[in-house]
Structures are given as structure tokens and as C-alpha cells.
Amino acid sequence: MTARYKDKDAGTVVLSFGGQWVSWSHTIFAYLAFLSALIVGSSLHYHKIVQNEWYGFPDEWFPSVSATIGDRYPERSMFMIFIAITSGPRFALVGLWYLLTARPGRSLPKLVAGAGLIRTLTCGGWTYITSTDDHDWHDILMISYLVFTIPWTAGCIALSPPNAKAIKYRKYLAAGFFGTLVPLVYFFIQHKVHRVPGAYTIYAFFEWSLILLDVGFDAVTALDFDTFEVVVRDVKGASKGHAEPSSVSAAVLEKEKEKTMAGVFSAGFRLADALDIAADVYHGFVFWSILTSLGVVVWYFPLWHMGISGFEVLVMSTVAPALLGIKSLRPKLVKNQRRIHLLSLAGLAAYLVENTVCRLFAVGFGVGATCLGWAITLSLDSAQPARLEARVVAWVVGLLMSSVAKFAWYTNNPIWPIMHAANGGWNGTGLVLGVLAALRFTRRAPLQGGSPAAEKNGSALLSAFGIGGLFFGLHSLLSDTSTMILWVWDGYPIRGPVSNIHGWYTIAAMTVGVVIGVSKPGLVTTWTAFGVGSVGAALLTLYSEWFGYYGGLTLTVYLMAISVPLISSAAKKSPAVSLGLGFLIYNFVVLFHVWVVAYAFVPGGPLVREHTDWIMITMMLLIGAGVFDLISQQAKPAYKKADQRPVNTHHRKYHLGALGLLNLLFLCASFLRFPTNDYKPYHAEDRLLTAGIWTIHFSLDNDMWSSEYRMRDLIKELEIDVVGLLESDLQRIIMGNRDTTQFLAEDLGMYVDYGPGPNKHTWGAALLSKFPILNSTHHLLPSPVGELAPAIHATLDVYGTLVDVFVFHSGQEEDPEDRRLQSEYLSKLMGSSPRPSILLSYLVTDPLKGNYNTYVSDVSGMHDVDETDDDRWCEYILFKGLRRTGYARVSRSTITDTELQVAKFVVPATDKDRAATWAAPKKLRDRRVNEEQVPRGWRFPGMFKGEGVRGHQYHVFEEPRYFKF
């Protein structure tokens, strides 16, 4: 650094130094802040800073960044002093980068500088607010920092001056940084969820690597800032685009940059274009939101009618594109495509309709209009390959956005007509944005220079088959990130993916599929790719745990990749056939998909009973027909000639940006949903276990609203520690591909076993527990005639005592032989357990009669929670080896069609107590007492006495019953 006192034309320079010193000072002080804290902390408090919530030295022997910089004095103070010194060069670095890259008329440098500024501020936030001070704000600011690091990193590479060495270093350091995030998350999960000794030490190494790589990336600016002299004079002219000649030609370096960023920023950035793509993607999101809501609102009616209601015919509203086959009607429809797209928003506005039938018709109308509107738009845009590709990609990315939104809202879409403000819906916001997006989506007239008439090459019929199979696959498997995970779920101990932790893998696979489909369509329109996708479908269908999920991810990539060429090809043919007939075929496969589980209630159902394998085969054969059509077209010279025409790919960078943003939003939601491991029973001091059984009727209340919030409130207020949920499998198109247990488990702080997955063809049984689930086994009980009966056999660690819990849903009244066989199976299963046990069940029997005496018998060893309760028919709680202290029945209000039954048990603490409990005679065991005679912690909440709250009150007995021995 030198001081100069001289006059120049630009004025007097009092002090000057090379701009690279800004970078070097930032690098030196940043590294000094972290490394000094590591050295001092390891010297003074080594054993304390390597200790985590599960393990300490020697299992864990290297401290994490957070423990090093935030927990102890003096290392915390040293870190904060040096990081404060770093802030000045950090702001200067961002400012100099902007001056270096700013050009008249370019928006990208401003955006990158803004991202760098926010990144710097959030860096100060998470370094000065440590996890010890405020864990939530520390995490929020840390996540924000990582989010803004992405545009900063990408923008710096895109805007790099022609400097070969700097570009190379940025590429390597950025790749190392983002590549490190994958093992970082993996080992954090191994530590936090699986509690693996030593995993946090490995995580710490990757965490420190991120720090080194992050600071190193910014250090590369030293290679560019030598063009600056501070205060501030550009001595080489690089800020004006007149840099000194490089040993590598500027053209070569620009090509290298373009290759690094996949051409994302090669054509510049225009806000209007970005808004167009955002509107297209959101409009695609609206399409998938309306389409996926139709099954849920249709399902409400056969659910309450216990059979076909007639309203199911509205599923055929998707075939509206067939109207384009009417020659006299087509011109009018085409002329009014904007109105049709706006009318489709009736599917979003349906939440305003209280009457369930009218709401259903509003959704059905919206589905028909949105399918018709998209068919018109794609057909008109088929004349221009670039615009068609942009529309198709937006349509597909809209599905990904729908899956992201559903993950953030615990598998409910916030703009569905079963949502409203009371249960977390954002319907009003979604509708307003939908109107704006539809207006912008339709603001451009069809381009001239091509004909939207049917393409001569290829078969519209084969294309329709492909569309039918494709849309079924996208809807049934990819409209929610947890669907395939629950297909392969196999209970505890966990040996496969978990919905709230590994859901991003599905999003990542979807993203990869879209990118491949756009950039390498020739790669996926081959029989080899089709074979790979078919193998993935087979693995998903036949295997569980990680192996099955890997098959699902393979299928995901293929479905998303083949979507782009299949839909593009269909748009170039007669939309009445390719899309109208395609949606009709999709409808039939959807019905097939319903029939395999609803076989007991539909005509011809037994013929397809439990044949999910047939569905997967049908889906792949239909897609194969579409692939055959594509391959046949590729073999023709006319197609090859057309394929050689250059396509404007300007839109791709915006779609890639949208994909990146959606992935970031998903990761943020995933971080917020990460398990807290805060599983605390309500009355641990009394060794009390409160158990409940509830048939939740697929989480739709009597007024067709999603009922998770209301269920959560009642379970929490009744202080239930263990609850069995029946009719809980919602992972099908007709139930919206939802999972109520995710919300309940995470909000209530409970472990969850989903039970037999959606490919096991049951209506569902789930278990939520405040106590650790050590092991669980899923059973499908004998059902030769009627519907399958699911059961869960789980072993819980209850205050150090192993307790078995059985959750069971028996077959229907119409199938007595099924129910007899099931009662014998379950009785033997319960009798095989030598541990204290609880049955939470749906038995379909009168007390003291028939199969009741098989469940409550010497074989099972189980006792009825209250055999004097003669008002039961479906729900029962049985037990053995525990001290029953209370029993209550709580009215459902309008949540479902079945009450919530609850029982309280005390878990014996000593061998003497356990022996006395097992040996207690019936007379002593059934002795009832008044509420005042039991400890306060054993009592049921008083808020449900009398008229209760929100329609919930103790009923049948009017007051809970208490027992003591």
C-alpha cells in the first residue's frame, strides 16, 4: 500500500492502493475469525465444544462451527471482533464487484449486487445471533444466507470479466461449495434423526469446508480487482468493458462462461420476459391445483353415501378439449381463449361456496375450462417451437410448484376448495395471483408464420394414449413428494426414506427430468430410456425401503423428461383427439386406480382387486404407445429436417431460474419442518399413558373442509399420548394424495407410523405416539371376500417399559366370514405378546357377543376397557398388563362420523407392581371410583364437561369413568 500526493486531471489522489487488497483483507480477517475461534476453543474448552445433544468425546471429537463460535468465552468474542473487522471489506467487495460489472441497460449486475448486499447482512445476522442466543433466528438467517449465496455465486460466474484463472477458480469453488451441501445434510440427518455416534463430527468437517469454500470463492475477486485503484480509479478500463488483452481470447472465455452456466445468462435479462415465465408457471400451478382438487371433492360424496353417488360423473369434465373437434364451435372457443382461462379460475373461487354440491360443480366446471384452455393455447402455439416449448415446460414446472406448495402445507394445497382461512388456506391470495397470471398468460396473440393444424406425421390416437398414461403417472405419483415414500414405507426401525426429510429427493429428480426433457429430448425418446423408466416402475411396485424408492426416483426422472416431447407432439396434432381422448383415457386409468382398493363398493371391483401392478403396467404401456409415435416421427426425413431448425431457447434461463427458486423454497420448507425430537408425554410424572382411537373419515369434515387443524386441537386438548387413526390412507388421486399424519405428528411432537402403504390396498391405519416406536410390523389380515383389514403391531418404550400397541381396522358388516377370520388372527397376534398391550381398534361387533369373545379371550389375554359400555359397535379399546385408570367417549362435532374414544393407563414402575397388575382379579380390576378419588394428573380435562367446546363433549356417560385397584 502506498501514499501518493499528486495532481491529475481527475483530481488529487491522497491515498491509493490496489483493489485486490479489499479481497485480501476480507479473506484474511474472515479466515482469522473462524480459525482463531477454532484454535482457542479447542485449547480451552475442547470437551465442551465437541459435546452435542447425544454424544461427547471420544464419539465426537471435532467441534461444529456453531459450537466453536457461539458457545464459549473468549473464542466467541475473538470471532466477533474479527468478523466485525471483516464487514468493511465485505461491503466494499460487493460494491467494487458492481462497479466492475455494471453496464448501461443491464439489470443482472444490480440483482447480483443486491443479492450480495443481503447476503452480507444475513451473514452478520447468523454470526452475531448464535444458536445459543436464539436458535430460530440463527437458523432463519443462516438459511437466508445460503439462499442468497446461490444468485451471488451464479451471478459472479456469469458476470466474470475475461480472466481465465478467475473463471476456473470460481467454477471449482462453487462446485465444491454446493456439492458439500449434500453430504452435510446427510450426516446431519444421521446425527439428528438416527443418532449415529460420530456423525456430527463428520458433519462438522463438511460445515468447516463450507466456510473455507465460501470465503475462498469471494477471495477470487482479487484476480479481477487489480484493475481498480482506490479511491476509486479504474486504471485499466475494465469497468467500461475495455480490459487489457488477455492471453486467452475474450470469445473463448465468454464461451467458457456460457458453458459453465448452461447459457442461462447468455441472452441478457429482461424483467418483462421473467414476468411472462412467472405467469406461465403460476398458471400451470393453478391447472394442477384445480385438477388435483377434483378427486377430493368428488370423493366426499361416495364417502358419505357409502357407495356410488352419481356425482362421480364430474371426473369426465377433463375431456372438454374434445369440444375442439366440433368444427363450428372451434373458432368461437379459440377466439375466446382468454375468457376460458379466466373462467377456469372458478375452480379456485369454489372455496367461497358453502354448499358442497355447488362447490363440487364449480370445481368440475373449473377443471373442464382449464383443460380446454390449455388445449387451445398449446394448439395455437404449436406453430412456433420456442413458444410451444415455453408453454409445455411451464405446464410441467407448474406440477413441481404444486408439489412444493403441498409439502410446505403438509400435503394440502393452500388454494384447494377444501381449504380456507380456518385450516391454513391461502385461497384469496391464490385467486388474485391466478387472475393476474391468467391475464398475462393470455396477453400475447398467437404468433404468425405457422399453422396450428394437425401434424401430418404421427398418430393422434397413439399420442392420446401417451397423454393418458403420462398424466396419470404425473398425478398419481408426483403430485405429492410423500406418495412414493409411503409406497416403500415399512415401519420401524426406519430403513428407508422419510417424508419430511427426504422429500426433496423427489423434487430434485423432477427437476433433473425437466432439464433433460428440454435439453436432451432425443435422449428420452428412445426405447432404452423407456426400458429404464419401466424398470423404475417395477422396482417401486415390487420393493420397499430405499431400493424401491430408488426405482421411484428413476421413474420420476423419466416421467418428467418424457413429458416435454410427449406434450409437444400432442399439441401439434388434433387437440380434440390427442388431448380430449387423452384425458378420457386418463380418467379410465384413474377409475382403475380407485377400483383396486374400492373393489367392495363398485361394480366389477373384484376383477381388479389389489392389482396395483396391473395399473403400473397399463400406465407404462400407454406411455409406450406415445413413445412409439415419437420414434416413428423421428425416423421420417421431414421430421429430421424440421428438427434441424434453430429454436430460440431464450426462455430456458427463466425456467431454470424458476426451478432453482422452487427447489430453494422446498429446502427452506424442509428446514422448517425438520424433526425437533421434542416428544414429551403429557404426564410423565404420573407414568401415565393416555391412548385414543379415532376413525377420521379421510380428513374431510361434514362440510367438505380439510379437518387436520380441528383434529389437532382435540387430540392436544385431551392430552393424548398414543392415538390410532383409521381410514387414514389418503395417498390416492381421489383423496388428493395427502397425508394427515405428517401435520399431526410434527405439530403435536409425536412419532408416526403410517401403517400399510397405499400400494397395500387398504383404507389405512396409522399410529401416533409421544413415546419412541422401537419396532413396528404391518399386517394385512385374512379377507377372502371383503376389503382388506390393516393392522399395526408396534412396540413402544414407555417410561423404560416395553408396551405393545395394536391398531386395527376390521372388515365390513357385510362380510361375516372375513370378520371371523380376522378376529382369530388378531387374537393370536395379541396373545403372542408377553408385554403389556393396548388394542386401538374398529371391530364391528356388539359388546359381549360374537367375535367380541374372540378378541377378549384367554387366547388374546386382553381385557375390555369398559365392558359395561353397551353402546359400542365399531370402536373398542382393549388392554392387558397395565393399570387402567379412566375411560371416556368424546363427541366428534362435525369433524368426522365417529367419536374419539380415550383411555388412561398407568404403566407399572417396578417388578412387584407389574406382577400385581398382571395378576389382578377381574373384580378388583373393574372397581370404579369417583373423579375426586383419583390423582389430579389422572383426570380427563374438565373443558369437555357439560356442553364442552366447539361441539366436543363427554357423551354416552356424560362424565368420564374412573377405575382404581
C-alpha angles and dihedrals in degrees: 000000000000136000118225131190108189141119125242134169090267093052139268120323111214098176131006137176136163117278090233088075089070088060095043094049090049091049096046097047094042093052090042091054095054100035095046090052090049094050096044094042093049090048098048107025106017099143092044098051094046090051114100134176093282111023145017138186128000094021089049115034108159122063125233121238092251094051091047100050102030114036112055144041131263097018091055091054094046090051093050093049094053094041089053089054088049093057094074096056089041093060090041090052092055091047095049091048090055092049090049096051105031115116130175111270096012120121100183096078090054092050092048092047089050091051089048092051094049090044090055093049093049089048088059088047099056094039096051096036101056126194088255092056098045117347096193097050091043090055094043092052092044092052090047089052092053091046093054091043088070098061090038092053095042092044094050091053092046093048097041113139115238096285114132096197094049093048091050094049092047091052093050096043093046091048090049093048097051093037089056091058092071098059089036091061092041095056092042088057090047088055102038101038107021095031094220112181111243095014092110091055091055089045088053092056091054090045091055089045089058090055093050093046094045094052090041091056091057090045090066089073086078087076090057102036094065083088089069132075117195126254077056119276125144102223096179102037096238092136088061094047095258103113122165116269114279128215086242118058118253090234091057092048093048089051089050090051092048090050091049093052095036089242092296096141099023095108098043129246127284121183092211091056091047090052090050092054092044090053092047093050093046090049088052088051089053090052093053092043092055094042095049092047093058095074092051096052092043090050091056091072103051086041092062095034091049088224143032109330102185094244088094088086089080090076084078091068088094091073091072091115086073086076087074087070090070103091096204092050101042098076091052092049093047091048091053100042092126091055090048092053090048092047089053087068086077082088089064096040090053090092087074090064113089097188107088096214093050090046090053092052091048090054092045090052090048092051092050092048095047093048090049093045094051091046090054093046095048093046093051093044093049088088090071116051095203096052092042091052091049092052094046094048091048090051091052095042087052087066090053090050090051090053091049092050091049091052091051089050096045095260096315118110107232093221098047117122090242088064130078137156093284094061101036102277123154094196098139093050091045092051094050091049089045092057092048092046093048091051092051092041090058100035095099119074118229111281120251126229101068140060123242089205120126115290115249094216119074136015123285088202094056089044089054090053089052093049092049094052093041097052091046091052093047093047100041099042110021107035087089128031094220098055098087091037089059090046088064097035111124107172134251139014087046111244100162143037123315122217101232095042107036101031091105089068088069091048091048091050090049090051093050089049093053092048092050092046091053101039101033109025090152089061094060099038092075134097089241092061090044089053091051090050090049091051089052090052091050093050092049091050099044106033138055136209121023097336092057092044092052086057089051092052090050090052090047093056090048096048094049093044096049090047093077099055094036095052092040090053092047091052090058093057132063103305090207089064106028096043104017094049089034092060090045090056089046089054092053092051089049089054089048087051090053096043094060090068101024093051092125093061106039135067112264091009097134089062092068098028113153095350104137085142089064090051093053091048091049092049093051093045090053091049088046090058089055091047090051088055091051094048091048090054093048091056092061121090093225090059093048091050091051091045091059093061112109115254122209104240095181091118094057095079091058092048090048088050090050090051091050092049092049091050090051092050090050092050090049090051089046090053091050090049095046110131114267094198088222096144107155125160116229099240108024091149089066094041085237125166117194112196131188141183123206134171100213100190095228094303096285115123127214091273096050096257123134105259106201095110094050091046090050092053095051095046091049095047092049088052093230115181099184124025133175117211122200130194084029104134105107099158097116134090092253091056095042097253091276135152117205092184093069094062095041095047096048097041095045096039098242139140113244136208110190092200125215107002129242091267089061092072101232133125089242145257123208137180127211119189139178086204124074114269104224097180138357133184126194121220134192106202124216110287110162094163115012137041122314116268114220125206136181122206108193133173115213132195100230111182089324094312121109111236125181119219123193121197113191141172114196126209125268128285091250092067108059095165091055091051092049093052091045093051091053093047094049093043091056091044092054091043091055091065116089090190131089106279144193128198117206104187157154104222108165097218141109118255114267092006138099116330090007087080090056094053092043101046146108088268094060096030088215128141128208114249088229118355091185089069099098096168095083128105107153115016122060137167117205129178148175136188094023135097107247110211106168147008131191141169116215123197118244100224104204096319098101141335096266134065126239114249118202134188132184124216134181115218110223112245103202137041089249092054091046092051092048091049094052092046098044111127119238093249092056093040093054097047109131125209138183121268092251090062096063126071116268093246090059095056128102117245112277094218091085096056120109111356090353122197132301091355094308118121140142106271141174088036093031087216131046117262121235130203133194138180 
